[in-house]
Amino acid sequence: MCLAISAKYGDVPSVDIVVWSELPTGAGLGSSAAYAVCLAAALLMVCGAISCPLQEGESTARWTEEELTLINSWAFQGERVIHGNPSGVDNSVGTWGGALRYQAGKITPLKRVPMLRILLTNTKVPRSTKVLVAEVKEKILKFPAIMNPVLDSIDAISQECQSVLEEMPANPSPEYYPVLEEFFDINQHHLNVLGAGHPSLDRLCQVTASHGLHSKLTGAGGGGCAITLLPPDTSPLAVEAAKQDLCACGFECWETKIGAPGVTLHSLSSLNTQVLHVLSQS
């Protein structure tokens, strides 16, 4: 990426690049895309292809839509090196943030979606996105009459889920959450049929179900991570009990929300002490 950007926009000056991340690698959380997006933004900025958006006194700033589009295009090239034939979803989410719709190669940001509380669980079972995608593709080619209807159903779930999410901000009724939970369950079963499941993910879903919670894999599957929906009326005791049982299985859990901002330039003053410590050691 450094050589390609230098060839197109002028030499990238000599730089030291320090990478620090809380995202586990190979877990389906888009760690490679996050890396590619940050790297593309940094290289494009230091060679002058995009501006430095940070004004004096600001702690964080983001680039213009045009500049974000350029960052995303280079991040996608980085993802191609890592994954072979990626969808472009992960780098797009890393660039723009929020929620996106992906269909037939077209990526559309969703403007009206609520923040959803989730439990994010890493099974710590490593897997390769490239290998898993190839295996699913092989199964679809081998059994098209069986697999294509499954894909159609997954598409229908996605569209129904989008409709529900876009209705929720205007009418935040608790009745929407049981519908989303059913979508989680059906989608997870379909992904198992496609071959994206794993015994660790089955165990995870069983554990959270014992606490009245609904989970599905995220990313390519085959291990990696899953998300568990936490409706607003979920008791803190139920969440804590689920986390303890999941950790007892050897998994790692975080409580978080869906819908963070995309790639952002930070001033040193905005960084937490842990990141500053890492940078000072480089």
Secondary structure as UniProt FT lines:
FT   HELIX           2..9
FT   TURN            25..26
FT   HELIX           31..46
FT   TURN            47..48
FT   TURN            56..57
FT   STRAND          60..61
FT   HELIX           65..83
FT   HELIX           89..96
FT   STRAND          99..103
FT   TURN            104..105
FT   STRAND          106..110
FT   STRAND          116..122
FT   HELIX           129..142
FT   HELIX           144..167
FT   TURN            168..170
FT   TURN            174..175
FT   HELIX           176..194
FT   HELIX           199..209
FT   TURN            210..212
FT   STRAND          214..218
FT   TURN            219..220
FT   STRAND          225..229
FT   TURN            232..233
FT   HELIX           236..248
FT   TURN            249..250
FT   STRAND          252..258
FT   STRAND          265..266
FT   HELIX           268..270
FT   HELIX           273..281
//
